[in-house]
Amino acid sequence: MVGAAKWAFLFPGQGAQHVGMGKDFFDEFEVAREIYHRANDVLGLDLAQICFSGEETELSKTLISQPAILVTSVAMLEVFRSLKGAGATACHAACGHSLGEYTALVFAGAIGLEDAIRIVHKRGRYMHEATEGTASGMTAILGLADDDVDDICREASAHGVICVANYNCPGQVVISGENKALEEAARLAKGKGGKAVPLKVSGAFHSPLVAPAQASMKAELEGLSVVKAGVPVVANVSAEYVGEPEEIKNALVAQITSPVRWTQSMERLIRDGVDEFYEVGPGKVLSGLLRRIDRSKRTNSVDTIDALSAVLSQ
């Protein structure tokens, strides 16, 4: 973080959760404990206990995992900021994967922490309710080009609702939809030399099947206090920067049923000269995706105190 280098913060989304995440930060740093305590007050439950020693099945529930990942990421970020100083977060841009876009907006100062916790908790509930009772899910398609997966979805749509949910990196695209259509897409992908891996999720997120959640979130976001972002945030839906309150809200509403354009978002940052990335939050998924997009860019994961220490010693 010296010279004229440009760098960006990345924040993980749902699926990054695991029991024990953030516990080392909580145990050692008061600033991290404060974040969890604020979350507990908002939610009326002991989120820290669920994160640190709860059951994996409880933590993985959509309405729990979404605030849990956001809070854990913010706690890690605040420790990083407290140790590195104010200049530590004077970056070029921020970006978060699906749910992680809310973390990016908290980081950018566009949404307050308590408001973000409340709204992602509702987001998780609405998404769960929208897909409950529907035979649907998500599948990762590996080893095929984006265009091939787009074609597969068009062909498989004869069997039900199906679409691309995440353009994660070259050779990894996640599709979302009704189970019969997903089964047909998996067959077609294998026929093209690809591999289909069903994901352990509760429904077809980022698809038209969660339109009821989108309607509910639109109403919630209309009443949300959002201010101009202090740091440009790359929106999932467009892979373009957002910063004004209305464009932020519009992007968050569209995000519910639209694909996460992660590959395109990282390519946008790279075109703009970003050559160093800091993934803050549980896991190292985004760092792995970035290496698949452009191996020449430097990635740093801050998900444990040991990892943070390694970053601070650079």
Beta strands, then each sheet from edge to edge (+ up, - down):
strand 1: 6-11
strand 2: 93-96
strand 3: 136-142
strand 4: 162-169
strand 5: 172-178
strand 6: 195-198
strand 7: 233-234
strand 8: 241-242
strand 9: 274-280
strand 10: 298-302
sheet 1: 2+ 1+ 9+ 10+
sheet 2: 4+ 5- 3+ 6-
sheet 3: 7+ 8-
end
